[in-house]
Amino acid sequence: MATLETIRESLRGAADELNPQCRCPLDIAEVLARLGISLEFKAIQGRSGRAYLVIGDSASVVVSRNRTAPSLAEGDRFSIAHEVGHWVVWRRFGFLPSSKTEYWKHEALCNEFAALLLVPPRFLAGFLRDLEQRHRVYSVFFPKCVASSARVSWDVAARSITALPSARLAYLKLSTMKCEDSLTRDDSPQEILKVVCSSFAGRAGSFLGEGARIRDNQLSDWMRGLRINERATKPLTINLGQLQLCNVGACFARQSKNCWTVQFHTDDEGITMPSGQA
Ligand SMILES: [Zn+2]
């Protein structure tokens, strides 16, 4: 049986072979056609964008959608690329994950593959250099630019940037949420900030600090004072469970009324995380 590391290497190679010219945005439907995998759609009621792989006499990727738009949304594109990852593993190693642990490990590998396929590192390195040097874009806005050029979500873009060793950039996306277990004086749920995306990879496909709640009122008030698309820097000290920041030079930008991006450098001395991570 192949080790996970062998599968990972093989998937990395496959991402290169399937997008040798580092096309961005990649025509994922064309990749499927080239591989002889058919693309099908299934109408569903709930959350759209989920895809699954069917292997029979021939292979197909089925995308569940609750609408009939002809073009593929960012989520559809990523889900399809992820399923191509499962297909590559099946073709090259002759198996699909059988146990639950194996399943989650494969999910992480196929997510990594999908990101490499849709946001090729060679494209990304040049693209970031251009943004910084030619267009003078601040790094806190990089994920937004990468997302729109590669037609991927903000989360995938941010994680691709952090995965690029030369970039040394990490991102958090914070959003407000109503907290039912803490009430304001008039008994309505208090609004708190939550880390809805972290680009800082931990072990086995997890992302450090993701899901953490922020109960720092001073910080929240300061962030609420920013205008949409405004950028500001501030030393950040915060405990996000697996990720702790102490006096880390952070750059904040407000994306929308309820959403903020925080960017810092991965090699900042004030970052603490469980040993063996990063
Ligand atoms: Zn999967």
Residues whose N, C-alpha, C, O or C-beta is under 5 A from the ligand:
A	BS01	ZN	E107
